[in-house]
Amino acid sequence: MKEYKVVTWKMGLTKNEEKLEDALNLYAREGWVLKQVSDHSTRIVFERDKNR
Protein backbone atom coordinates (compact mmCIF):
# COMPACT_ATOMS: atom_id res chain seq x y z
CA MET A 1 0.00 0.00 0.00
CA LYS A 2 1.20 3.51 -0.80
CA GLU A 3 0.84 6.73 1.13
CA TYR A 4 1.15 10.24 -0.23
CA LYS A 5 2.25 13.63 1.03
CA VAL A 6 1.27 16.90 -0.65
CA VAL A 7 3.46 19.89 0.13
CA THR A 8 2.66 23.45 -0.86
CA TRP A 9 5.87 25.28 -1.62
CA LYS A 10 5.88 29.00 -0.94
CA MET A 11 8.22 30.84 -3.23
CA GLY A 12 10.58 33.11 -1.33
CA LEU A 13 12.63 36.01 -2.51
CA THR A 14 16.07 34.69 -1.55
CA LYS A 15 17.78 31.32 -1.83
CA ASN A 16 14.56 29.70 -3.09
CA GLU A 17 16.33 27.01 -5.11
CA GLU A 18 18.61 26.09 -2.20
CA LYS A 19 15.68 25.86 0.21
CA LEU A 20 13.70 23.73 -2.23
CA GLU A 21 16.66 21.41 -2.76
CA ASP A 22 17.13 21.05 1.02
CA ALA A 23 13.43 20.23 1.45
CA LEU A 24 13.48 17.64 -1.35
CA ASN A 25 16.56 15.97 0.16
CA LEU A 26 14.93 15.91 3.59
CA TYR A 27 11.84 14.12 2.26
CA ALA A 28 14.04 11.70 0.29
CA ARG A 29 15.89 10.75 3.49
CA GLU A 30 12.49 9.98 5.04
CA GLY A 31 11.75 7.56 2.19
CA TRP A 32 9.52 9.82 0.10
CA VAL A 33 9.79 9.70 -3.71
CA LEU A 34 8.91 12.77 -5.77
CA LYS A 35 5.89 11.97 -7.97
CA GLN A 36 4.73 15.34 -9.31
CA VAL A 37 5.51 19.05 -9.27
CA SER A 38 2.75 21.43 -10.40
CA ASP A 39 3.25 23.82 -13.30
CA HIS A 40 4.32 26.70 -11.10
CA SER A 41 6.24 24.52 -8.61
CA THR A 42 3.88 25.42 -5.77
CA ARG A 43 2.46 21.96 -5.08
CA ILE A 44 4.70 18.91 -4.74
CA VAL A 45 3.43 15.33 -4.39
CA PHE A 46 5.52 12.59 -2.76
CA GLU A 47 4.85 8.85 -2.48
CA ARG A 48 6.27 6.03 -0.31
CA ASP A 49 5.36 2.53 0.80
CA LYS A 50 3.16 2.70 3.87
CA ASN A 51 4.57 -0.48 5.44
CA ARG A 52 8.27 0.21 5.06
PDBQT receptor file of N, H, CA, C and O in Angstrom, charges set to zero:
ATOM      1  N   MET A   1       0.845  -1.171   0.000  1.00  0.00    +0.000 N 
ATOM      2  CA  MET A   1       0.000   0.000   0.000  1.00  0.00    +0.000 C 
ATOM      3  C   MET A   1       0.895   1.239   0.000  1.00  0.00    +0.000 C 
ATOM      4  O   MET A   1       1.959   1.251   0.618  1.00  0.00    +0.000 OA
ATOM      5  N   LYS A   2       0.453   2.262  -0.691  1.00  0.00    +0.000 N 
ATOM      6  H   LYS A   2      -0.412   2.253  -1.193  1.00  0.00    +0.000 HD
ATOM      7  CA  LYS A   2       1.204   3.506  -0.801  1.00  0.00    +0.000 C 
ATOM      8  C   LYS A   2       0.559   4.585   0.071  1.00  0.00    +0.000 C 
ATOM      9  O   LYS A   2      -0.637   4.542   0.358  1.00  0.00    +0.000 OA
ATOM     10  N   GLU A   3       1.371   5.538   0.480  1.00  0.00    +0.000 N 
ATOM     11  H   GLU A   3       2.342   5.572   0.247  1.00  0.00    +0.000 HD
ATOM     12  CA  GLU A   3       0.845   6.735   1.130  1.00  0.00    +0.000 C 
ATOM     13  C   GLU A   3       1.444   7.928   0.411  1.00  0.00    +0.000 C 
ATOM     14  O   GLU A   3       2.499   7.832  -0.216  1.00  0.00    +0.000 OA
ATOM     15  N   TYR A   4       0.753   9.054   0.512  1.00  0.00    +0.000 N 
ATOM     16  H   TYR A   4      -0.104   9.132   1.021  1.00  0.00    +0.000 HD
ATOM     17  CA  TYR A   4       1.146  10.243  -0.228  1.00  0.00    +0.000 C 
ATOM     18  C   TYR A   4       1.239  11.443   0.699  1.00  0.00    +0.000 C 
ATOM     19  O   TYR A   4       0.565  11.521   1.725  1.00  0.00    +0.000 OA
ATOM     20  N   LYS A   5       2.098  12.376   0.303  1.00  0.00    +0.000 N 
ATOM     21  H   LYS A   5       2.646  12.312  -0.531  1.00  0.00    +0.000 HD
ATOM     22  CA  LYS A   5       2.250  13.634   1.031  1.00  0.00    +0.000 C 
ATOM     23  C   LYS A   5       2.202  14.745  -0.010  1.00  0.00    +0.000 C 
ATOM     24  O   LYS A   5       2.913  14.699  -1.014  1.00  0.00    +0.000 OA
ATOM     25  N   VAL A   6       1.362  15.738   0.237  1.00  0.00    +0.000 N 
ATOM     26  H   VAL A   6       0.785  15.775   1.052  1.00  0.00    +0.000 HD
ATOM     27  CA  VAL A   6       1.267  16.899  -0.646  1.00  0.00    +0.000 C 
ATOM     28  C   VAL A   6       1.819  18.094   0.113  1.00  0.00    +0.000 C 
ATOM     29  O   VAL A   6       1.367  18.413   1.213  1.00  0.00    +0.000 OA
ATOM     30  N   VAL A   7       2.800  18.748  -0.487  1.00  0.00    +0.000 N 
ATOM     31  H   VAL A   7       3.168  18.489  -1.381  1.00  0.00    +0.000 HD
ATOM     32  CA  VAL A   7       3.456  19.887   0.134  1.00  0.00    +0.000 C 
ATOM     33  C   VAL A   7       3.218  21.106  -0.745  1.00  0.00    +0.000 C 
ATOM     34  O   VAL A   7       3.418  21.057  -1.959  1.00  0.00    +0.000 OA
ATOM     35  N   THR A   8       2.794  22.187  -0.130  1.00  0.00    +0.000 N 
ATOM     36  H   THR A   8       2.632  22.227   0.856  1.00  0.00    +0.000 HD
ATOM     37  CA  THR A   8       2.656  23.446  -0.861  1.00  0.00    +0.000 C 
ATOM     38  C   THR A   8       3.916  24.261  -0.624  1.00  0.00    +0.000 C 
ATOM     39  O   THR A   8       4.247  24.610   0.509  1.00  0.00    +0.000 OA
ATOM     40  N   TRP A   9       4.613  24.559  -1.714  1.00  0.00    +0.000 N 
ATOM     41  H   TRP A   9       4.344  24.276  -2.635  1.00  0.00    +0.000 HD
ATOM     42  CA  TRP A   9       5.870  25.284  -1.624  1.00  0.00    +0.000 C 
ATOM     43  C   TRP A   9       5.606  26.771  -1.807  1.00  0.00    +0.000 C 
ATOM     44  O   TRP A   9       5.008  27.192  -2.798  1.00  0.00    +0.000 OA
ATOM     45  N   LYS A  10       6.051  27.545  -0.856  1.00  0.00    +0.000 N 
ATOM     46  H   LYS A  10       6.537  27.203  -0.051  1.00  0.00    +0.000 HD
ATOM     47  CA  LYS A  10       5.877  28.998  -0.935  1.00  0.00    +0.000 C 
ATOM     48  C   LYS A  10       7.167  29.611  -1.461  1.00  0.00    +0.000 C 
ATOM     49  O   LYS A  10       8.226  29.506  -0.842  1.00  0.00    +0.000 OA
ATOM     50  N   MET A  11       7.052  30.241  -2.596  1.00  0.00    +0.000 N 
ATOM     51  H   MET A  11       6.192  30.326  -3.099  1.00  0.00    +0.000 HD
ATOM     52  CA  MET A  11       8.217  30.843  -3.234  1.00  0.00    +0.000 C 
ATOM     53  C   MET A  11       8.709  32.027  -2.402  1.00  0.00    +0.000 C 
ATOM     54  O   MET A  11       7.939  32.928  -2.070  1.00  0.00    +0.000 OA
ATOM     55  N   GLY A  12       9.979  32.013  -2.076  1.00  0.00    +0.000 N 
ATOM     56  H   GLY A  12      10.605  31.281  -2.345  1.00  0.00    +0.000 HD
ATOM     57  CA  GLY A  12      10.584  33.105  -1.327  1.00  0.00    +0.000 C 
ATOM     58  C   GLY A  12      11.373  34.007  -2.256  1.00  0.00    +0.000 C 
ATOM     59  O   GLY A  12      11.510  33.736  -3.449  1.00  0.00    +0.000 OA
ATOM     60  N   LEU A  13      11.878  35.062  -1.697  1.00  0.00    +0.000 N 
ATOM     61  H   LEU A  13      11.767  35.283  -0.727  1.00  0.00    +0.000 HD
ATOM     62  CA  LEU A  13      12.634  36.009  -2.511  1.00  0.00    +0.000 C 
ATOM     63  C   LEU A  13      14.118  35.656  -2.586  1.00  0.00    +0.000 C 
ATOM     64  O   LEU A  13      14.785  35.984  -3.567  1.00  0.00    +0.000 OA
ATOM     65  N   THR A  14      14.636  34.991  -1.555  1.00  0.00    +0.000 N 
ATOM     66  H   THR A  14      14.093  34.724  -0.758  1.00  0.00    +0.000 HD
ATOM     67  CA  THR A  14      16.069  34.693  -1.551  1.00  0.00    +0.000 C 
ATOM     68  C   THR A  14      16.309  33.206  -1.323  1.00  0.00    +0.000 C 
ATOM     69  O   THR A  14      15.594  32.549  -0.567  1.00  0.00    +0.000 OA
ATOM     70  N   LYS A  15      17.320  32.705  -1.988  1.00  0.00    +0.000 N 
ATOM     71  H   LYS A  15      17.901  33.240  -2.602  1.00  0.00    +0.000 HD
ATOM     72  CA  LYS A  15      17.784  31.320  -1.833  1.00  0.00    +0.000 C 
ATOM     73  C   LYS A  15      16.669  30.296  -2.024  1.00  0.00    +0.000 C 
ATOM     74  O   LYS A  15      16.689  29.239  -1.393  1.00  0.00    +0.000 OA
ATOM     75  N   ASN A  16      15.702  30.593  -2.883  1.00  0.00    +0.000 N 
ATOM     76  H   ASN A  16      15.686  31.451  -3.396  1.00  0.00    +0.000 HD
ATOM     77  CA  ASN A  16      14.561  29.701  -3.088  1.00  0.00    +0.000 C 
ATOM     78  C   ASN A  16      14.995  28.333  -3.582  1.00  0.00    +0.000 C 
ATOM     79  O   ASN A  16      14.517  27.314  -3.084  1.00  0.00    +0.000 OA
ATOM     80  N   GLU A  17      15.901  28.296  -4.561  1.00  0.00    +0.000 N 
ATOM     81  H   GLU A  17      16.289  29.123  -4.966  1.00  0.00    +0.000 HD
ATOM     82  CA  GLU A  17      16.325  27.010  -5.112  1.00  0.00    +0.000 C 
ATOM     83  C   GLU A  17      17.065  26.180  -4.067  1.00  0.00    +0.000 C 
ATOM     84  O   GLU A  17      16.880  24.965  -4.003  1.00  0.00    +0.000 OA
ATOM     85  N   GLU A  18      17.891  26.812  -3.257  1.00  0.00    +0.000 N 
ATOM     86  H   GLU A  18      18.041  27.800  -3.309  1.00  0.00    +0.000 HD
ATOM     87  CA  GLU A  18      18.612  26.090  -2.204  1.00  0.00    +0.000 C 
ATOM     88  C   GLU A  18      17.641  25.530  -1.170  1.00  0.00    +0.000 C 
ATOM     89  O   GLU A  18      17.791  24.389  -0.734  1.00  0.00    +0.000 OA
ATOM     90  N   LYS A  19      16.658  26.314  -0.780  1.00  0.00    +0.000 N 
ATOM     91  H   LYS A  19      16.536  27.242  -1.134  1.00  0.00    +0.000 HD
ATOM     92  CA  LYS A  19      15.684  25.857   0.213  1.00  0.00    +0.000 C 
ATOM     93  C   LYS A  19      14.849  24.712  -0.336  1.00  0.00    +0.000 C 
ATOM     94  O   LYS A  19      14.549  23.758   0.382  1.00  0.00    +0.000 OA
ATOM     95  N   LEU A  20      14.471  24.801  -1.608  1.00  0.00    +0.000 N 
ATOM     96  H   LEU A  20      14.714  25.576  -2.192  1.00  0.00    +0.000 HD
ATOM     97  CA  LEU A  20      13.700  23.725  -2.234  1.00  0.00    +0.000 C 
ATOM     98  C   LEU A  20      14.537  22.456  -2.302  1.00  0.00    +0.000 C 
ATOM     99  O   LEU A  20      14.036  21.372  -2.003  1.00  0.00    +0.000 OA
ATOM    100  N   GLU A  21      15.786  22.572  -2.684  1.00  0.00    +0.000 N 
ATOM    101  H   GLU A  21      16.192  23.453  -2.927  1.00  0.00    +0.000 HD
ATOM    102  CA  GLU A  21      16.661  21.409  -2.756  1.00  0.00    +0.000 C 
ATOM    103  C   GLU A  21      16.826  20.768  -1.374  1.00  0.00    +0.000 C 
ATOM    104  O   GLU A  21      16.789  19.544  -1.251  1.00  0.00    +0.000 OA
ATOM    105  N   ASP A  22      17.004  21.579  -0.351  1.00  0.00    +0.000 N 
ATOM    106  H   ASP A  22      17.034  22.573  -0.451  1.00  0.00    +0.000 HD
ATOM    107  CA  ASP A  22      17.125  21.053   1.016  1.00  0.00    +0.000 C 
ATOM    108  C   ASP A  22      15.860  20.309   1.426  1.00  0.00    +0.000 C 
ATOM    109  O   ASP A  22      15.932  19.237   2.027  1.00  0.00    +0.000 OA
ATOM    110  N   ALA A  23      14.699  20.881   1.097  1.00  0.00    +0.000 N 
ATOM    111  H   ALA A  23      14.642  21.751   0.609  1.00  0.00    +0.000 HD
ATOM    112  CA  ALA A  23      13.426  20.235   1.453  1.00  0.00    +0.000 C 
ATOM    113  C   ALA A  23      13.264  18.908   0.708  1.00  0.00    +0.000 C 
ATOM    114  O   ALA A  23      12.842  17.917   1.304  1.00  0.00    +0.000 OA
ATOM    115  N   LEU A  24      13.592  18.878  -0.576  1.00  0.00    +0.000 N 
ATOM    116  H   LEU A  24      13.934  19.683  -1.060  1.00  0.00    +0.000 HD
ATOM    117  CA  LEU A  24      13.482  17.638  -1.350  1.00  0.00    +0.000 C 
ATOM    118  C   LEU A  24      14.405  16.568  -0.793  1.00  0.00    +0.000 C 
ATOM    119  O   LEU A  24      14.016  15.403  -0.702  1.00  0.00    +0.000 OA
ATOM    120  N   ASN A  25      15.619  16.945  -0.421  1.00  0.00    +0.000 N 
ATOM    121  H   ASN A  25      15.935  17.891  -0.495  1.00  0.00    +0.000 HD
ATOM    122  CA  ASN A  25      16.559  15.975   0.156  1.00  0.00    +0.000 C 
ATOM    123  C   ASN A  25      16.080  15.463   1.510  1.00  0.00    +0.000 C 
ATOM    124  O   ASN A  25      16.276  14.291   1.831  1.00  0.00    +0.000 OA
ATOM    125  N   LEU A  26      15.459  16.323   2.302  1.00  0.00    +0.000 N 
ATOM    126  H   LEU A  26      15.300  17.275   2.041  1.00  0.00    +0.000 HD
ATOM    127  CA  LEU A  26      14.928  15.907   3.592  1.00  0.00    +0.000 C 
ATOM    128  C   LEU A  26      13.843  14.846   3.407  1.00  0.00    +0.000 C 
ATOM    129  O   LEU A  26      13.864  13.815   4.078  1.00  0.00    +0.000 OA
ATOM    130  N   TYR A  27      12.902  15.093   2.505  1.00  0.00    +0.000 N 
ATOM    131  H   TYR A  27      12.885  15.931   1.960  1.00  0.00    +0.000 HD
ATOM    132  CA  TYR A  27      11.837  14.122   2.257  1.00  0.00    +0.000 C 
ATOM    133  C   TYR A  27      12.406  12.818   1.692  1.00  0.00    +0.000 C 
ATOM    134  O   TYR A  27      11.919  11.738   2.028  1.00  0.00    +0.000 OA
ATOM    135  N   ALA A  28      13.417  12.906   0.848  1.00  0.00    +0.000 N 
ATOM    136  H   ALA A  28      13.811  13.783   0.575  1.00  0.00    +0.000 HD
ATOM    137  CA  ALA A  28      14.043  11.701   0.289  1.00  0.00    +0.000 C 
ATOM    138  C   ALA A  28      14.665  10.859   1.398  1.00  0.00    +0.000 C 
ATOM    139  O   ALA A  28      14.558   9.633   1.367  1.00  0.00    +0.000 OA
ATOM    140  N   ARG A  29      15.307  11.487   2.370  1.00  0.00    +0.000 N 
ATOM    141  H   ARG A  29      15.394  12.483   2.395  1.00  0.00    +0.000 HD
ATOM    142  CA  ARG A  29      15.893  10.750   3.490  1.00  0.00    +0.000 C 
ATOM    143  C   ARG A  29      14.819  10.039   4.315  1.00  0.00    +0.000 C 
ATOM    144  O   ARG A  29      15.084   9.011   4.937  1.00  0.00    +0.000 OA
ATOM    145  N   GLU A  30      13.606  10.594   4.315  1.00  0.00    +0.000 N 
ATOM    146  H   GLU A  30      13.391  11.430   3.809  1.00  0.00    +0.000 HD
ATOM    147  CA  GLU A  30      12.490   9.979   5.042  1.00  0.00    +0.000 C 
ATOM    148  C   GLU A  30      11.802   8.894   4.222  1.00  0.00    +0.000 C 
ATOM    149  O   GLU A  30      10.820   8.306   4.676  1.00  0.00    +0.000 OA
ATOM    150  N   GLY A  31      12.307   8.624   3.020  1.00  0.00    +0.000 N 
ATOM    151  H   GLY A  31      13.104   9.102   2.651  1.00  0.00    +0.000 HD
ATOM    152  CA  GLY A  31      11.751   7.560   2.186  1.00  0.00    +0.000 C 
ATOM    153  C   GLY A  31      10.737   8.019   1.160  1.00  0.00    +0.000 C 
ATOM    154  O   GLY A  31      10.173   7.188   0.449  1.00  0.00    +0.000 OA
ATOM    155  N   TRP A  32      10.487   9.315   1.059  1.00  0.00    +0.000 N 
ATOM    156  H   TRP A  32      10.946   9.990   1.637  1.00  0.00    +0.000 HD
ATOM    157  CA  TRP A  32       9.519   9.823   0.096  1.00  0.00    +0.000 C 
ATOM    158  C   TRP A  32      10.157   9.921  -1.292  1.00  0.00    +0.000 C 
ATOM    159  O   TRP A  32      11.330  10.269  -1.430  1.00  0.00    +0.000 OA
ATOM    160  N   VAL A  33       9.358   9.606  -2.315  1.00  0.00    +0.000 N 
ATOM    161  H   VAL A  33       8.405   9.324  -2.203  1.00  0.00    +0.000 HD
ATOM    162  CA  VAL A  33       9.789   9.702  -3.706  1.00  0.00    +0.000 C 
ATOM    163  C   VAL A  33       8.948  10.775  -4.375  1.00  0.00    +0.000 C 
ATOM    164  O   VAL A  33       7.723  10.772  -4.260  1.00  0.00    +0.000 OA
ATOM    165  N   LEU A  34       9.599  11.686  -5.068  1.00  0.00    +0.000 N 
ATOM    166  H   LEU A  34      10.595  11.689  -5.161  1.00  0.00    +0.000 HD
ATOM    167  CA  LEU A  34       8.905  12.766  -5.772  1.00  0.00    +0.000 C 
ATOM    168  C   LEU A  34       8.074  12.177  -6.908  1.00  0.00    +0.000 C 
ATOM    169  O   LEU A  34       8.602  11.458  -7.757  1.00  0.00    +0.000 OA
ATOM    170  N   LYS A  35       6.776  12.480  -6.928  1.00  0.00    +0.000 N 
ATOM    171  H   LYS A  35       6.347  13.064  -6.239  1.00  0.00    +0.000 HD
ATOM    172  CA  LYS A  35       5.886  11.973  -7.967  1.00  0.00    +0.000 C 
ATOM    173  C   LYS A  35       5.442  13.054  -8.938  1.00  0.00    +0.000 C 
ATOM    174  O   LYS A  35       5.279  12.787 -10.129  1.00  0.00    +0.000 OA
ATOM    175  N   GLN A  36       5.242  14.287  -8.438  1.00  0.00    +0.000 N 
ATOM    176  H   GLN A  36       5.375  14.503  -7.471  1.00  0.00    +0.000 HD
ATOM    177  CA  GLN A  36       4.733  15.338  -9.314  1.00  0.00    +0.000 C 
ATOM    178  C   GLN A  36       5.055  16.708  -8.732  1.00  0.00    +0.000 C 
ATOM    179  O   GLN A  36       5.026  16.913  -7.519  1.00  0.00    +0.000 OA
ATOM    180  N   VAL A  37       5.364  17.645  -9.635  1.00  0.00    +0.000 N 
ATOM    181  H   VAL A  37       5.387  17.478 -10.621  1.00  0.00    +0.000 HD
ATOM    182  CA  VAL A  37       5.514  19.048  -9.270  1.00  0.00    +0.000 C 
ATOM    183  C   VAL A  37       4.555  19.817 -10.174  1.00  0.00    +0.000 C 
ATOM    184  O   VAL A  37       4.562  19.621 -11.389  1.00  0.00    +0.000 OA
ATOM    185  N   SER A  38       3.734  20.684  -9.598  1.00  0.00    +0.000 N 
ATOM    186  H   SER A  38       3.727  20.843  -8.611  1.00  0.00    +0.000 HD
ATOM    187  CA  SER A  38       2.754  21.428 -10.399  1.00  0.00    +0.000 C 
ATOM    188  C   SER A  38       3.461  22.391 -11.351  1.00  0.00    +0.000 C 
ATOM    189  O   SER A  38       4.664  22.627 -11.241  1.00  0.00    +0.000 OA
ATOM    190  N   ASP A  39       2.701  22.932 -12.269  1.00  0.00    +0.000 N 
ATOM    191  H   ASP A  39       1.723  22.740 -12.359  1.00  0.00    +0.000 HD
ATOM    192  CA  ASP A  39       3.246  23.822 -13.302  1.00  0.00    +0.000 C 
ATOM    193  C   ASP A  39       4.076  24.963 -12.738  1.00  0.00    +0.000 C 
ATOM    194  O   ASP A  39       5.119  25.309 -13.295  1.00  0.00    +0.000 OA
ATOM    195  N   HIS A  40       3.629  25.538 -11.659  1.00  0.00    +0.000 N 
ATOM    196  H   HIS A  40       2.782  25.257 -11.207  1.00  0.00    +0.000 HD
ATOM    197  CA  HIS A  40       4.322  26.696 -11.099  1.00  0.00    +0.000 C 
ATOM    198  C   HIS A  40       5.145  26.331  -9.869  1.00  0.00    +0.000 C 
ATOM    199  O   HIS A  40       5.528  27.199  -9.084  1.00  0.00    +0.000 OA
ATOM    200  N   SER A  41       5.413  25.036  -9.711  1.00  0.00    +0.000 N 
ATOM    201  H   SER A  41       5.102  24.331 -10.348  1.00  0.00    +0.000 HD
ATOM    202  CA  SER A  41       6.236  24.520  -8.608  1.00  0.00    +0.000 C 
ATOM    203  C   SER A  41       5.727  24.924  -7.232  1.00  0.00    +0.000 C 
ATOM    204  O   SER A  41       6.522  25.115  -6.311  1.00  0.00    +0.000 OA
ATOM    205  N   THR A  42       4.418  25.058  -7.079  1.00  0.00    +0.000 N 
ATOM    206  H   THR A  42       3.772  24.903  -7.827  1.00  0.00    +0.000 HD
ATOM    207  CA  THR A  42       3.881  25.423  -5.771  1.00  0.00    +0.000 C 
ATOM    208  C   THR A  42       3.314  24.222  -5.028  1.00  0.00    +0.000 C 
ATOM    209  O   THR A  42       3.172  24.271  -3.806  1.00  0.00    +0.000 OA
ATOM    210  N   ARG A  43       2.990  23.158  -5.727  1.00  0.00    +0.000 N 
ATOM    211  H   ARG A  43       3.105  23.118  -6.720  1.00  0.00    +0.000 HD
ATOM    212  CA  ARG A  43       2.457  21.962  -5.082  1.00  0.00    +0.000 C 
ATOM    213  C   ARG A  43       3.314  20.768  -5.508  1.00  0.00    +0.000 C 
ATOM    214  O   ARG A  43       3.514  20.513  -6.696  1.00  0.00    +0.000 OA
ATOM    215  N   ILE A  44       3.813  20.045  -4.502  1.00  0.00    +0.000 N 
ATOM    216  H   ILE A  44       3.651  20.253  -3.537  1.00  0.00    +0.000 HD
ATOM    217  CA  ILE A  44       4.695  18.914  -4.740  1.00  0.00    +0.000 C 
ATOM    218  C   ILE A  44       4.054  17.672  -4.115  1.00  0.00    +0.000 C 
ATOM    219  O   ILE A  44       3.597  17.712  -2.973  1.00  0.00    +0.000 OA
ATOM    220  N   VAL A  45       4.024  16.571  -4.868  1.00  0.00    +0.000 N 
ATOM    221  H   VAL A  45       4.396  16.539  -5.796  1.00  0.00    +0.000 HD
ATOM    222  CA  VAL A  45       3.427  15.332  -4.388  1.00  0.00    +0.000 C 
ATOM    223  C   VAL A  45       4.532  14.285  -4.242  1.00  0.00    +0.000 C 
ATOM    224  O   VAL A  45       5.320  14.061  -5.161  1.00  0.00    +0.000 OA
ATOM    225  N   PHE A  46       4.572  13.649  -3.066  1.00  0.00    +0.000 N 
ATOM    226  H   PHE A  46       3.931  13.831  -2.320  1.00  0.00    +0.000 HD
ATOM    227  CA  PHE A  46       5.520  12.589  -2.763  1.00  0.00    +0.000 C 
ATOM    228  C   PHE A  46       4.756  11.302  -2.501  1.00  0.00    +0.000 C 
ATOM    229  O   PHE A  46       3.582  11.327  -2.132  1.00  0.00    +0.000 OA
ATOM    230  N   GLU A  47       5.444  10.162  -2.700  1.00  0.00    +0.000 N 
ATOM    231  H   GLU A  47       6.398  10.142  -3.000  1.00  0.00    +0.000 HD
ATOM    232  CA  GLU A  47       4.849   8.850  -2.475  1.00  0.00    +0.000 C 
ATOM    233  C   GLU A  47       5.886   7.979  -1.772  1.00  0.00    +0.000 C 
ATOM    234  O   GLU A  47       7.087   8.126  -1.998  1.00  0.00    +0.000 OA
ATOM    235  N   ARG A  48       5.407   7.057  -0.903  1.00  0.00    +0.000 N 
ATOM    236  H   ARG A  48       4.431   6.937  -0.719  1.00  0.00    +0.000 HD
ATOM    237  CA  ARG A  48       6.269   6.032  -0.308  1.00  0.00    +0.000 C 
ATOM    238  C   ARG A  48       5.410   4.853   0.103  1.00  0.00    +0.000 C 
ATOM    239  O   ARG A  48       4.189   4.960   0.218  1.00  0.00    +0.000 OA
ATOM    240  N   ASP A  49       6.073   3.724   0.323  1.00  0.00    +0.000 N 
ATOM    241  H   ASP A  49       7.065   3.638   0.229  1.00  0.00    +0.000 HD
ATOM    242  CA  ASP A  49       5.364   2.533   0.802  1.00  0.00    +0.000 C 
ATOM    243  C   ASP A  49       4.933   2.766   2.236  1.00  0.00    +0.000 C 
ATOM    244  O   ASP A  49       5.732   3.211   3.059  1.00  0.00    +0.000 OA
ATOM    245  N   LYS A  50       3.690   2.472   2.542  1.00  0.00    +0.000 N 
ATOM    246  H   LYS A  50       3.041   2.110   1.872  1.00  0.00    +0.000 HD
ATOM    247  CA  LYS A  50       3.158   2.697   3.874  1.00  0.00    +0.000 C 
ATOM    248  C   LYS A  50       3.771   1.750   4.895  1.00  0.00    +0.000 C 
ATOM    249  O   LYS A  50       4.018   2.153   6.031  1.00  0.00    +0.000 OA
ATOM    250  N   ASN A  51       4.019   0.521   4.522  1.00  0.00    +0.000 N 
ATOM    251  H   ASN A  51       3.819   0.194   3.598  1.00  0.00    +0.000 HD
ATOM    252  CA  ASN A  51       4.574  -0.482   5.437  1.00  0.00    +0.000 C 
ATOM    253  C   ASN A  51       6.054  -0.701   5.144  1.00  0.00    +0.000 C 
ATOM    254  O   ASN A  51       6.462  -1.783   4.722  1.00  0.00    +0.000 OA
ATOM    255  N   ARG A  52       6.845   0.330   5.372  1.00  0.00    +0.000 N 
ATOM    256  H   ARG A  52       6.513   1.209   5.715  1.00  0.00    +0.000 HD
ATOM    257  CA  ARG A  52       8.271   0.210   5.056  1.00  0.00    +0.000 C 
ATOM    258  C   ARG A  52       9.068  -0.200   6.247  1.00  0.00    +0.000 C 
ATOM    259  O   ARG A  52      10.287  -0.347   6.153  1.00  0.00    +0.000 OA
TER     260      ARG A  52
